[in-house]
């Protein structure tokens, strides 16, 4: 049965805190009209109150512990953000108190699950409060083993390690250290999408902290509008502190990357890759194709071949196996092992950027893009001589079967249609070391992806959908949700009429368009 929800018109965060045993002073009334906007005026008061209530869970700016915490963030852009304090709650109730304190003091805040966002001020608040959910770490398997309840601070490798004891897994992230939260709320492309759908499609319930501190159990039955919105709508509706996911049977699998010379085998590898998106392809197969340039070997392609069963001779990969690779890391291994393998290719501490667009799966377009990408690298005046530099466009297939699963339980909010599939996600992934190179590298990424969009439109293969988990801060993700945009915005307003999660919480992506309108140096975001 659907449950009605509304925020009281005269809601007072101070009174709500008092009901939870947290007394704060009265501040100038900010609740009576309009939406709540962030100010630094009372953030010190919020920090002081958090520190007094939770002395062992708050790390203050300027302390060695604070610096150590920042040094462990994946992207250097995230580390550049310096929060006033880091708060590590142990429960949804403590998250609710933190939200109410930030609402009371008009203090901005961010929420960190795994912390694998590339962008500054996304899951680490620059000058505000960072809620690090790492202590919300729990894995609770139901008695019938069909559902597992996961605290949002849990990392996927921990989940896979625990569930493999029962021959199970869930539809989760492909990098060991990814958090539950961002991956699932953004949609969640997975290894097993063609069989089971995306991560958001396997959630049976969300435990959600609202802007008033209410803790809701959101299901298809209890809050159908909110349940629909949380499946791909990102951080616009509250803080999810627990995800209940359907389990799947899973033992060892076969997987690993094959590396090829682009000059020798580029078109053949791209052709074999694209055939894996055909409707008759084995749904147990998963893949991606990454382009790169190595100064020693020249341009290359790295293709993931993964099969759900421990079968090294699966027919679906026969064409790619016939092409001689430079190296082959595919073997029988556990799901845990392959996520750790992927983690090794993604070190912490470098400057990271993702930039993504969606296209119809098209072999000719893939060939064109790789040629254009390599031409742009060659035309770079610095010839890519940036320390720690690795530009790697990655092609991923969204099969018709994976999109078909999105209709489960009332559907998700992503604007993808079964009849238009298969799609292809193109994610330009890039890392580098030095801040001085930001302008040159980001401008090059913007130019390459801008050309891809133009060419995709010319060929009729461009799709106006931006996958949230790979988007850059210069892209309007929610604006790409088409006819679902207005519905999502209304749902967000219904549950958060003052815009606490739109205006006080940092992080991407919201309803206001691209977080950054101007790019470095020479261009503007479209």
Secondary structure by P-SEA (a helix, b strand, c coil): cbbbbbccccccaaaaaaaaccccccccccccccbbbbbcccaaaaaaaaaaaccccccccccaaaaaaaaaccccccccbbbcbbbbbccaaaaaaaaaaaaaacccbbbbcccccccccccccccbbbbcccccccccccccccbbbbcccccaaaaaaaaccccccccccccccccccccccccccccccccccccccccccccccccccccccccccccaaaaaaacccccccccccbbbbbbbbbcccbbbbbbbcccccaaaaaaaaaacccccccccccbbbbbbcccccccbbbbbbbbcccccccccccccccccccccccccccaaaaaaaaaaacccccbbbbbbccccccaaaaaaaaaaaaaaaaaccccccccbbbbbbbbbbbcaaaaaacccccccccccccccccbbbbbbccccccccaaaaaaaaaaaaaaaaaaaaaaaccccccccccccccccccccccccaaaaaaaaaaaaccccccccccccccccccccccccccccccc
